[in-house]
Amino acid sequence: MPQPVPPPGGFIEMFGAIAAAEPTRPFAIVDGTVLDFGALDARSDAMARALRGLGAVRGDRVAVMLPNGVPALALVFALAKAGLVWVPLNTALVGDGLRYILGHAKPRLVVADPTLVATLREAGATTVVEPAALEGPPGAPFRETLPDPAEDFAIGYTSGTTGPPKGVRVSHRMLRLAGEGVLLVADARDGDVMFMWEPLYHIGGAQMVVVPLLRRAVLHLVPRFSARSFWDEVIAAGATHIHYLGGILQILLKQEPSAKERAHRVRVAWGGGAPAEIWDAVRGRFGVELRECYGMTEASSFSTANRNGAQGSVGTAMPWFEVSLHAPPGERGEIIVRARDPLALTQGYLDNPEATAKALRDGALHTGDHGSFDAEGNLFFHGRMSDSARVRGENVGAWEVESIATQHPDIADCAMVGVAAEVGEQEIKLFVQPKPGVTLDAAALAAWLEPRLARHQRPRYIAVVEAFERTPSQRIMKHRLSRATDDSWDRNA
């Protein structure tokens, strides 16, 4: 049945209502301990008061560099209550990458884990405080006029897989809709336990803080994604849902089979980045329902959701969006997202009018992604338009090559880029990471790929790497990969 657009509003008012009416209602499990709404409300009140005491006024930006945990959760709600703008920072950032975001966001202050203070100061941060400085004894409730749903709540910096990160303006309403999107994608219900490895500094983690406000569901936080201990943690959590991004499912499929993979309560694996070729393997091996989606931070995280099981499809539009293609019927084209809810799309990129004008045109978000529709109106994702190579007059999407190469039994992960050709347009260079303990022969891999790829899709260059640099969502940072052609196996040599 068609779903209605959620009623107007943000998320912080919902949190306050639940905390007042049901203070003992569980919100999350953190380090094996139940965190209830009442405790989270009191801690976030104390933090909001402390932030005011440090001079942070409504509209100021506050950068946060914390691992997942109670302080990080409480701070999210403190910032929302105080009308401050959250700038989440990847805890792995150092040096120039960190310096760039700090210089661009210009936060009033930075809240950081004690182990990260020195790193921040080296990157130019001046006012850095630790979470303990924001904690305090219970006091009077923090009561100020709540922000308007249209106001910025966060500046979410893109992963920067192909260039410098951009600061996406995320409103209070957008984060609310991101949480609503989780419900539709994951089929979340009262009583569910959402296994959460995603860091709060990524939209995949940030959106989860809204879920317990919309359903009587509980978040179960773990410090990070670990393929080796994944099923042990999922079983211990009693999780009903697991989330995947990028190559997470492919990584799990590469692990040695274990009885633990079916000894869990998981009903749904949901997320983005599962090519059609692995659907049967995931469902058959792990015994879960697969729910694929498509989206980006600029569009409240989710634009589409697959709720009918069409294999390989990212589904149909969320109730608050209309999704179309900039292409003739039946052909691939750029995915265009228009909003039925006026606050569902970002208002732009922070202090970047050129990027804003390129992405937001005629009231629609031009995603820069390739897609196609089938006869039933299901959308299929074909990768970034910029993540492709032009080979012998043909556009080759990285998705097309990578989804085949990762099926090789000895490959843990891979990445394709276009490199300069001696004559003509470009050649394909494929980076491959072998499974642990495996020695991969590039010539043998090329022979394995030959019958599985069209001639213009076959890599000329193959580079074997120990590991990839990754974003918080486990996506490979392709702009860090070498475009040289003399450091790899060459098919034409």
C-alpha positions in Angstrom: 0.0 0.0 0.0 1.2 3.6 -0.7 2.7 5.2 2.3 1.8 8.7 3.4 4.3 11.5 3.8 5.1 11.7 7.5 3.5 14.7 9.3 5.4 17.9 9.6 8.1 18.3 12.2 11.6 17.3 13.2 12.8 14.7 15.7 13.9 16.5 18.9 10.3 17.3 19.9 9.5 13.6 19.6 12.4 12.7 21.8 11.3 15.1 24.5 7.7 13.8 24.5 8.9 10.2 25.0 11.4 11.1 27.7 8.7 12.9 29.7 6.1 10.2 29.3 8.2 7.0 29.4 11.6 7.8 31.0 12.5 4.1 31.5 11.8 3.1 27.9 15.0 1.6 26.4 16.8 3.7 23.7 20.0 1.7 23.2 22.3 -1.0 24.5 25.8 0.4 24.9 28.7 -1.6 26.3 26.1 -4.2 27.5 24.2 -1.6 29.5 20.7 -0.3 28.8 20.5 3.4 28.1 16.9 4.7 28.6 15.2 7.8 27.4 15.2 9.4 30.9 19.0 9.0 31.4 19.7 10.2 27.8 17.4 13.2 28.3 19.1 14.2 31.6 22.7 13.8 30.1 21.8 15.8 27.0 20.2 18.6 29.1 23.5 18.8 31.1 25.5 19.0 27.9 23.3 21.6 26.4 23.7 23.8 29.5 27.5 23.3 29.4 27.6 24.3 25.7 25.8 27.5 26.5 28.3 28.1 29.3 31.1 27.8 26.8 29.6 30.5 24.6 27.9 28.4 22.0 24.8 30.3 20.8 22.0 29.1 18.5 23.2 28.6 14.9 26.9 28.0 16.0 28.6 25.0 14.6 30.1 22.4 17.0 32.4 19.8 15.6 32.4 16.4 17.2 35.1 13.8 17.1 33.9 10.9 19.3 33.6 7.2 18.9 30.1 5.7 19.3 29.0 5.6 22.9 26.7 7.3 25.4 28.6 10.6 25.3 28.2 10.7 21.5 24.5 9.9 21.6 23.8 12.4 24.4 25.7 15.1 22.5 23.5 14.6 19.4 20.4 15.4 21.4 22.1 18.2 23.3 23.0 20.0 20.1 19.5 19.6 18.7 17.9 21.0 21.9 20.3 24.0 21.9 19.8 24.8 18.2 23.5 24.2 17.5 24.8 22.7 14.2 26.5 19.4 14.5 29.7 18.9 12.4 30.5 15.2 12.8 34.1 14.3 12.2 35.5 10.9 11.2 37.6 9.8 14.2 40.3 8.5 11.7 40.9 11.9 10.2 44.4 13.4 10.6 46.5 16.1 9.0 45.4 17.9 5.9 42.1 16.1 5.6 41.1 17.1 9.1 42.5 20.6 8.7 40.5 21.1 5.5 37.1 20.3 7.2 37.9 22.4 10.3 38.9 25.3 8.2 35.8 25.0 6.0 33.3 24.4 8.8 34.7 27.0 11.2 33.2 25.5 14.3 32.8 27.5 17.5 34.4 24.6 19.4 35.3 20.9 19.0 34.2 18.2 21.4 36.6 15.3 21.1 37.7 12.1 22.8 40.8 12.6 25.0 42.9 10.4 22.7 42.1 12.7 19.7 42.8 16.2 21.3 46.4 16.3 20.1 45.5 15.3 16.6 42.9 18.1 16.5 45.4 20.7 17.8 47.9 19.7 15.2 45.3 20.2 12.5 44.6 23.8 13.8 41.7 23.4 16.2 41.9 25.9 19.0 38.9 25.4 21.4 38.8 21.7 22.0 36.9 20.2 25.0 36.5 16.6 26.2 33.0 15.1 26.9 33.7 15.1 30.6 33.8 18.9 30.5 30.1 18.8 29.4 28.9 16.4 32.0 27.5 17.7 35.2 25.2 16.9 38.1 21.5 16.8 37.4 20.1 20.3 37.2 17.1 22.1 36.0 15.8 20.8 32.6 17.2 22.6 29.6 14.2 24.4 28.2 14.5 26.7 25.2 12.4 27.1 22.1 13.1 24.2 19.9 14.6 24.8 16.5 12.4 25.0 13.4 12.4 21.8 11.4 13.8 23.7 8.4 16.9 24.9 10.3 20.3 23.2 9.8 21.0 20.4 12.3 24.2 19.0 10.8 26.8 19.6 8.2 27.6 16.2 6.9 30.8 16.1 4.9 30.9 13.8 2.0 33.3 10.9 2.0 35.5 12.5 -0.6 36.1 9.4 -2.6 36.8 11.4 -5.8 37.9 14.8 -4.4 37.7 17.2 -1.5 34.6 16.7 0.7 31.6 18.9 0.5 29.6 20.0 3.5 26.0 18.8 3.0 23.4 20.9 4.9 21.1 18.5 6.8 18.0 20.0 8.4 16.2 18.7 11.5 13.4 17.6 9.1 15.8 15.7 6.9 17.2 13.7 9.8 13.6 12.9 10.8 12.9 11.7 7.3 16.1 9.6 7.3 14.8 7.8 10.3 11.4 7.3 8.6 13.3 5.9 5.7 14.9 3.3 7.9 11.5 2.1 8.9 10.4 1.6 5.3 13.6 0.1 4.0 14.2 -2.3 6.9 10.6 -3.0 7.7 11.3 -2.1 11.3 8.7 -3.0 14.0 8.1 -2.6 17.7 10.4 -5.0 19.6 13.2 -5.0 16.9 16.9 -4.8 17.8 18.9 -2.8 15.3 22.5 -3.9 15.2 24.5 -0.7 14.8 28.2 -0.7 13.8 27.9 2.4 11.7 29.6 5.5 13.2 27.5 8.4 14.1 29.7 10.6 12.0 28.2 9.0 8.9 24.6 9.5 7.8 24.2 5.7 8.0 24.8 6.0 11.7 23.2 9.4 12.4 19.8 8.4 10.9 19.6 5.5 13.4 19.1 7.9 16.4 15.7 8.7 15.1 14.5 5.0 14.9 13.7 4.5 18.6 11.5 7.6 18.5 9.4 6.1 15.7 9.2 2.5 16.9 9.7 0.7 20.1 13.0 -0.6 18.7 16.3 -0.6 20.4 19.8 0.2 19.0 22.6 -2.2 19.9 25.9 -0.4 19.5 29.2 -2.0 18.8 32.5 -0.1 18.3 33.0 -0.9 14.7 32.4 -3.4 11.9 34.5 -6.5 12.3 34.0 -9.3 9.7 35.7 -11.8 12.0 33.5 -11.2 15.1 30.4 -10.0 13.2 28.1 -13.0 13.8 29.2 -13.5 17.4 28.2 -9.9 18.1 25.0 -10.2 16.2 24.0 -13.3 18.1 24.9 -11.8 21.4 22.8 -8.7 20.6 19.7 -10.7 19.7 19.6 -8.5 16.7 16.7 -8.6 14.2 18.4 -6.3 11.7 21.8 -5.9 10.2 22.8 -3.0 8.0 25.2 -3.0 5.1 26.9 -0.4 3.0 29.5 -0.6 0.2 31.1 -4.0 0.2 30.0 -5.2 3.6 28.0 -8.2 2.3 30.7 -9.2 -0.1 33.2 -9.1 2.8 31.0 -11.4 4.9 30.6 -13.8 2.0 34.4 -14.0 1.7 34.6 -15.3 5.3 34.9 -19.0 6.0 31.4 -20.6 6.4 30.3 -21.1 10.0 27.2 -22.4 11.7 27.0 -19.1 13.5 25.8 -17.6 10.2 22.4 -19.2 10.7 22.3 -19.2 14.6 20.9 -15.7 14.8 17.5 -13.9 15.0 18.1 -11.6 12.1 15.1 -11.1 9.9 16.4 -8.4 7.5 19.7 -7.3 6.1 19.1 -3.8 4.7 21.2 -1.2 3.0 22.9 -0.2 -0.3 25.6 -1.8 -2.4 24.4 -5.4 -3.0 24.7 -6.3 -6.7 22.1 -8.7 -8.1 24.8 -11.4 -8.4 25.1 -11.9 -4.7 21.4 -11.8 -3.6 20.9 -15.5 -3.8 24.2 -16.2 -2.0 23.3 -13.8 0.9 19.8 -15.1 1.4 20.8 -18.8 1.0 23.9 -18.6 3.2 22.7 -16.3 6.0 19.0 -16.9 5.9 17.9 -13.3 5.9 15.6 -11.1 3.8 17.5 -8.6 1.6 16.1 -5.1 1.5 18.1 -2.8 -0.9 17.8 0.9 -1.1 19.4 3.9 -2.9 20.1 7.4 -1.6 22.5 10.0 -0.5 22.9 12.5 2.4 21.6 15.3 0.1 18.2 13.6 -0.1 17.5 12.6 3.6 19.6 9.5 3.1 17.0 7.4 1.3 15.4 8.1 -2.1 14.1 4.6 -2.9 13.5 1.3 -1.2 13.0 -2.2 -2.5 9.9 -3.5 -0.8 8.8 -6.0 -3.5 11.9 -8.3 -3.7 12.8 -7.4 -7.3 16.3 -8.9 -7.5 19.0 -6.4 -7.8 16.7 -3.4 -7.8 17.0 -0.5 -5.4 13.2 -0.2 -5.5 10.7 2.6 -5.9 10.6 6.2 -4.6 10.1 7.1 -0.9 6.7 8.7 -0.3 8.3 12.1 0.1 10.1 11.9 -3.3 9.6 11.5 -7.0 12.4 9.8 -8.8 13.0 10.0 -12.6 15.8 9.6 -15.1 17.4 12.1 -17.4 17.2 9.7 -20.3 14.8 8.3 -23.0 12.4 5.5 -21.7 14.1 2.2 -21.3 17.7 3.6 -21.3 20.2 4.5 -18.6 20.4 8.0 -17.4 21.1 10.3 -14.5 18.9 9.8 -11.4 16.9 12.9 -10.6 15.1 13.3 -7.3 12.3 15.8 -6.7 10.7 16.4 -3.3 7.0 16.1 -2.4 8.0 17.3 1.0 9.6 20.8 0.6 12.2 20.1 3.4 13.3 16.6 2.2 16.2 17.9 0.1 19.3 19.7 1.3 19.4 23.4 0.9 22.8 23.1 -0.5 26.5 22.7 0.3 28.0 24.9 3.0 29.8 27.9 1.4 30.0 26.2 -2.0 27.6 27.9 -4.4 29.2 26.3 -7.4 28.6 22.7 -6.2 25.1 23.7 -4.9 24.1 25.1 -8.3 25.4 22.0 -10.1 23.5 19.6 -7.9 20.2 21.5 -7.3 18.6 22.6 -10.5 15.0 23.5 -11.3 14.0 22.3 -7.8 15.5 18.9 -8.2 18.6 17.0 -7.0 20.8 15.9 -9.9 22.5 13.0 -8.2 25.3 12.3 -10.7 24.4 8.6 -10.5 23.4 6.3 -13.4 20.1 4.3 -13.2 17.5 2.6 -15.3 13.9 1.4 -14.8 12.4 -1.9 -15.6 8.9 -2.4 -17.1 7.4 -2.5 -13.6 9.0 0.8 -12.5 11.8 -0.6 -10.3 14.9 1.4 -10.3 18.3 -0.2 -10.9 21.5 1.6 -9.9 24.5 1.5 -12.2 27.1 3.5 -10.3 28.4 7.1 -10.3 28.5 8.8 -13.6 32.0 10.1 -12.6 33.1 6.6 -11.6 33.5 5.3 -15.1 36.0 5.0 -17.9 35.7 5.8 -21.6 37.2 2.8 -23.5 37.1 2.5 -27.3 34.1 4.7 -27.5 32.2 2.9 -24.8 31.4 4.1 -21.2 32.4 1.4 -18.7 31.0 1.9 -15.2 33.2 0.7 -12.4 30.2 -1.1 -10.9 30.0 -3.3 -14.0 33.6 -4.5 -13.7 33.8 -4.6 -9.9 30.7 -6.7 -9.3 32.1 -9.4 -11.6 35.7 -9.3 -10.2 34.6 -9.6 -6.6 33.0 -13.0 -7.5 36.5 -14.4 -7.9 37.1 -16.8 -5.0 40.5 -15.4 -4.1 39.5 -11.7 -4.1 38.5 -9.9 -0.9 37.7 -6.6 -2.7 38.6 -4.6 -5.7 38.3 -1.1 -7.3 38.3 0.0 -11.0 39.6 3.4 -12.3 40.2 4.8 -15.7 43.8 5.7 -16.6 45.4 7.4 -19.6 45.7 5.4 -22.8 48.7 5.5 -25.1 46.3 6.0 -28.0 42.6 7.0 -27.7 40.6 7.6 -24.6 41.3 5.5 -21.5 42.3 2.1 -20.3 40.9 0.2 -17.3 43.1 -0.4 -14.2 41.8 -2.8 -11.7 43.1 -2.9 -8.1 42.5 -6.2 -6.3 42.9 -7.1 -2.6 43.5 -10.9 -2.2 41.9 -12.8 0.6 44.3 -13.3 3.6 47.0 -15.9 2.9 46.3 -16.0 -0.8 48.8 -15.1 -3.5 47.0 -13.7 -6.5 48.4 -14.1 -10.1 47.3 -11.1 -12.2 47.6 -13.0 -15.5 45.4 -15.8 -14.2 42.8 -13.3 -12.9 42.8 -11.7 -16.4 42.1 -15.0 -17.9 39.3 -15.7 -15.5 37.7 -12.3 -16.2 37.9 -12.6 -20.0 34.8 -14.7 -20.6 32.9 -12.8 -18.0 33.4 -9.3 -19.4 32.9 -7.6 -22.7 36.1 -6.8 -24.6 35.9 -3.1 -23.7 35.3 -3.9 -20.0 38.4 -6.0 -19.5 41.1 -4.4 -17.5 44.4 -3.7 -19.2 46.2 -3.1 -15.9 45.9 -5.2 -12.7 47.5 -4.0 -9.5 47.5 -6.3 -6.4 47.3 -4.4 -3.1 47.4 -5.5 0.6 44.5 -3.2 1.6 42.5 -0.2 0.6 42.0 3.2 2.3 38.3 3.4 3.1 35.7 5.9 4.2 33.6 5.4 7.3 31.0 3.6 5.3 33.8 1.2 4.1 33.8 2.6 0.5 37.2 2.6 -1.1 38.8 6.0 -1.5 39.5 5.9 -5.2 41.1 9.3 -5.5 44.0 7.8 -3.4 44.6 5.0 -5.9 47.6 5.4 -8.3 46.8 6.3 -11.9 50.3 5.2 -13.0 50.6 2.4 -15.6 54.1 1.2 -14.8 53.3 -0.2 -11.3 51.0 -3.0 -12.3 50.6 -6.0 -14.5 50.0 -5.0 -18.1 47.9 -7.3 -20.4 49.7 -5.9 -23.5 53.2 -6.2 -22.1 
